[in-house]
Amino acid sequence: MKYIKTEIEGVYILEPKVFEDARGYFFEAFKSSDFKNNVGDIEFIQDNESKSSRGVLRGLHYQRGAYSQAKLVRVIKGRVLDVAVDLRRSSATFGKHVMVELSDENKRQFFIPRGFAHGFLVLSDEAVFTYKVDNVYAPDKEASIRFDDEILGIEWPMDSSEILTSKKDLEALPFDKAEYFD
Ligand SMILES: Cc1cn([C@H]2C[C@H](O)[C@@H](COP(=O)(O)OP(=O)(O)O[C@H]3O[C@@H](C)C(=O)[C@@H](O)[C@H]3O)O2)c(=O)[nH]c1=O
């Protein structure tokens, strides 16, 4: 697995070594010891999976305060654009984001530390998205920032007429009303 640093401290793109043969392929999707050596001592406690159709945008989500979750995300079917927004007020890249394409073809993974908002847009007809988190799900600590917030300036490659979000995400707060991290 290659661990590639991004322009935001603590955010990594992971590229697995894929072994192909006549039967198909094999790769190590997660190896705790490697992850610890390259990223840090993070204990993932839950695996999640969602399926979405083209144009679905889930995000930009985070859990507030001590309920923040680090996430290791990947796509096992289809193609998405994944975005992590830095909400760490003391960070040099506060308010900045990293965008990466994740697909079943490139098999890339994206590591988003605590203190970030996260979201993705589905580019293929269907996408199955799976991710590990390192903290409990706490529905009353959930927060959502508008994906099309002007300050964030994320360039989603679809018109808002093509984008489908949840009611919760439509009612999300603008970035300047969000709760940040120290
Ligand atoms: C996130 C989550 C949701 N749920 C339930 C609540 C709800 O009834 C249903 C769907 O939840 P949501 O609408 O919040 O699902 P979704 O919009 O897919 O939320 C996810 O979006 C991506 C971008 C993230 O980064 C995740 O952390 C998470 O916030 O699943 C759980 O039971 N456990 C969980 O850990």
The ligand as an SDF file (V2000), in Angstrom:
LIG
                    3D

 35 37  0  0  0  0  0  0  0  0999 V2000
  -23.7740    7.4130    9.8420 C   0  0  0  0  0  0  0  0  0  0  0  0
  -24.7840    6.4180   10.4850 C   0  0  0  0  0  0  0  0  0  0  0  0
  -26.1160    6.4520   10.1210 C   0  0  0  0  0  0  0  0  0  0  0  0
  -26.9890    5.5910   10.6750 N   0  0  0  0  0  0  0  0  0  0  0  0
  -28.4080    5.6360   10.2530 C   0  0  0  0  0  0  0  0  0  0  0  0
  -29.1120    6.9550   10.5130 C   0  0  0  0  0  0  0  0  0  0  0  0
  -30.0700    7.0970    9.3690 C   0  0  0  0  0  0  0  0  0  0  0  0
  -31.3270    6.5110    9.7050 O   0  0  0  0  0  0  0  0  0  0  0  0
  -29.4530    6.2900    8.2390 C   0  0  0  0  0  0  0  0  0  0  0  0
  -28.8330    7.1610    7.1490 C   0  0  0  0  0  0  0  0  0  0  0  0
  -27.9610    8.0940    7.7910 O   0  0  0  0  0  0  0  0  0  0  0  0
  -27.4190    9.3650    7.0340 P   0  0  0  0  0  0  0  0  0  0  0  0
  -28.4980    9.9790    6.2320 O   0  0  0  0  0  0  0  0  0  0  0  0
  -26.7230   10.2360    8.0450 O   0  0  0  0  0  0  0  0  0  0  0  0
  -26.3410    8.6940    6.0610 O   0  0  0  0  0  0  0  0  0  0  0  0
  -25.2200    9.4010    5.1790 P   0  0  0  0  0  0  0  0  0  0  0  0
  -25.7880   10.6520    4.5940 O   0  0  0  0  0  0  0  0  0  0  0  0
  -24.6700    8.3880    4.2670 O   0  0  0  0  0  0  0  0  0  0  0  0
  -24.1370    9.8040    6.2690 O   0  0  0  0  0  0  0  0  0  0  0  0
  -22.7730    9.5610    6.0760 C   0  0  0  0  0  0  0  0  0  0  0  0
  -22.2960   10.4780    5.0920 O   0  0  0  0  0  0  0  0  0  0  0  0
  -20.9000   10.4310    4.8340 C   0  0  0  0  0  0  0  0  0  0  0  0
  -20.5760   11.5370    3.8570 C   0  0  0  0  0  0  0  0  0  0  0  0
  -20.0840   10.4580    6.0720 C   0  0  0  0  0  0  0  0  0  0  0  0
  -18.9950   11.0530    6.1310 O   0  0  0  0  0  0  0  0  0  0  0  0
  -20.5580    9.6200    7.1980 C   0  0  0  0  0  0  0  0  0  0  0  0
  -19.8470    9.8870    8.3870 O   0  0  0  0  0  0  0  0  0  0  0  0
  -22.0470    9.7670    7.4120 C   0  0  0  0  0  0  0  0  0  0  0  0
  -22.3110   11.0670    7.9330 O   0  0  0  0  0  0  0  0  0  0  0  0
  -28.4570    5.4650    8.8350 O   0  0  0  0  0  0  0  0  0  0  0  0
  -26.5950    4.6650   11.6220 C   0  0  0  0  0  0  0  0  0  0  0  0
  -27.4140    3.8660   12.1490 O   0  0  0  0  0  0  0  0  0  0  0  0
  -25.2660    4.6230   11.9770 N   0  0  0  0  0  0  0  0  0  0  0  0
  -24.3460    5.4580   11.4510 C   0  0  0  0  0  0  0  0  0  0  0  0
  -23.1210    5.3770   11.8090 O   0  0  0  0  0  0  0  0  0  0  0  0
  1  2  1  0
  2  3  2  0
  2 34  1  0
  3  4  1  0
  4  5  1  0
  4 31  1  0
  5  6  1  0
  5 30  1  0
  6  7  1  0
  7  8  1  0
  7  9  1  0
  9 10  1  0
  9 30  1  0
 10 11  1  0
 11 12  1  0
 12 13  2  0
 12 14  1  0
 12 15  1  0
 15 16  1  0
 16 17  2  0
 16 18  1  0
 16 19  1  0
 19 20  1  0
 20 21  1  0
 20 28  1  0
 21 22  1  0
 22 23  1  0
 22 24  1  0
 24 25  2  0
 24 26  1  0
 26 27  1  0
 26 28  1  0
 28 29  1  0
 31 32  2  0
 31 33  1  0
 33 34  1  0
 34 35  2  0
M  END
$$$$
